[in-house]
Amino acid sequence: MTSLPEGFIPHDGGPCPVAPDTLVTVMSRNGCVSSGRYARFWDYPPSWWRWQSLDHDNDIIAYKVENPS
């Protein structure tokens, strides 16, 4: 895995590591960073938290918990 931006926590492909109503920024395997969504958004089928294989570009490889404004 490449180095992660400051504040990001690596994710190992298991279940969602935070409460569903936690606001998070996520980084996908393809390097795309998406913010402003609750963790539950990424857990609908297919779940991007749970890796199906090591070559799926949308799998979440890191996340950062955000403070709501």
C-alpha positions as a LaTeX table, in Angstrom:
\begin{tabular}{lrrr}
\hline
Residue & $x$ (\AA) & $y$ (\AA) & $z$ (\AA) \\
\hline
Met1 & 0.00 & 0.00 & 0.00 \\
Thr2 & 1.21 & 3.48 & $-0.76$ \\
Ser3 & 1.61 & 6.02 & 2.01 \\
Leu4 & $-1.64$ & 7.51 & 3.19 \\
Pro5 & $-2.49$ & 11.19 & 3.59 \\
Glu6 & $-2.27$ & 12.58 & 7.11 \\
Gly7 & $-5.07$ & 11.51 & 9.40 \\
Phe8 & $-6.14$ & 8.47 & 7.37 \\
Ile9 & $-6.38$ & 5.05 & 9.03 \\
Pro10 & $-5.60$ & 1.95 & 6.95 \\
His11 & $-8.54$ & $-0.40$ & 6.38 \\
Asp12 & $-7.98$ & $-4.14$ & 5.95 \\
Gly13 & $-11.14$ & $-5.07$ & 4.05 \\
Gly14 & $-13.17$ & $-6.22$ & 7.04 \\
Pro15 & $-16.53$ & $-4.86$ & 8.16 \\
Cys16 & $-17.12$ & $-1.15$ & 8.61 \\
Pro17 & $-14.80$ & $-0.10$ & 11.47 \\
Val18 & $-16.91$ & 2.80 & 12.78 \\
Ala19 & $-20.52$ & 3.40 & 13.79 \\
Pro20 & $-22.89$ & 3.75 & 10.80 \\
Asp21 & $-23.70$ & 7.38 & 11.65 \\
Thr22 & $-20.04$ & 8.45 & 11.68 \\
Leu23 & $-19.09$ & 11.06 & 9.09 \\
Val24 & $-16.05$ & 9.79 & 7.16 \\
Thr25 & $-13.74$ & 10.51 & 4.27 \\
Val26 & $-12.68$ & 7.35 & 2.46 \\
Met27 & $-9.88$ & 6.48 & 0.06 \\
Ser28 & $-10.47$ & 3.80 & $-2.55$ \\
Arg29 & $-7.89$ & 1.39 & $-3.93$ \\
Asn30 & $-7.76$ & 3.50 & $-7.11$ \\
Gly31 & $-6.71$ & 6.58 & $-5.07$ \\
Cys32 & $-10.06$ & 8.37 & $-5.24$ \\
Val33 & $-10.92$ & 10.27 & $-2.05$ \\
Ser34 & $-14.58$ & 10.87 & $-1.21$ \\
Ser35 & $-15.88$ & 12.89 & 1.72 \\
Gly36 & $-19.07$ & 14.14 & 3.30 \\
Arg37 & $-20.84$ & 10.79 & 3.68 \\
Tyr38 & $-21.84$ & 8.71 & 6.67 \\
Ala39 & $-20.13$ & 5.35 & 7.01 \\
Arg40 & $-23.42$ & 3.56 & 6.32 \\
Phe41 & $-23.43$ & 5.03 & 2.78 \\
Trp42 & $-20.45$ & 2.81 & 1.88 \\
Asp43 & $-22.01$ & $-0.31$ & 3.43 \\
Tyr44 & $-24.93$ & $-0.84$ & 1.06 \\
Pro45 & $-24.60$ & $-3.71$ & $-1.42$ \\
Pro46 & $-22.06$ & $-4.00$ & $-2.59$ \\
Ser47 & $-20.23$ & $-3.03$ & 0.59 \\
Trp48 & $-17.08$ & $-1.10$ & $-0.28$ \\
Trp49 & $-15.81$ & $-1.76$ & 3.26 \\
Arg50 & $-15.66$ & $-5.53$ & 2.69 \\
Trp51 & $-13.19$ & $-6.40$ & $-0.02$ \\
Gln52 & $-14.32$ & $-8.99$ & $-2.53$ \\
Ser53 & $-10.87$ & $-9.32$ & $-4.14$ \\
Leu54 & $-7.59$ & $-7.43$ & $-4.19$ \\
Asp55 & $-8.21$ & $-5.89$ & $-7.59$ \\
His56 & $-11.50$ & $-4.04$ & $-7.14$ \\
Asp57 & $-10.83$ & $-0.31$ & $-7.61$ \\
Asn58 & $-13.70$ & 0.83 & $-5.35$ \\
Asp59 & $-12.66$ & $-1.09$ & $-2.23$ \\
Ile60 & $-11.99$ & 1.23 & 0.71 \\
Ile61 & $-8.32$ & 1.02 & 1.74 \\
Ala62 & $-8.32$ & 3.90 & 4.26 \\
Tyr63 & $-10.69$ & 6.20 & 6.08 \\
Lys64 & $-10.67$ & 9.31 & 8.22 \\
Val65 & $-13.32$ & 10.25 & 10.77 \\
Glu66 & $-14.58$ & 13.79 & 10.21 \\
Asn67 & $-15.96$ & 16.24 & 12.72 \\
Pro68 & $-19.40$ & 17.49 & 11.70 \\
Ser69 & $-19.61$ & 21.26 & 11.37 \\
\hline
\end{tabular}
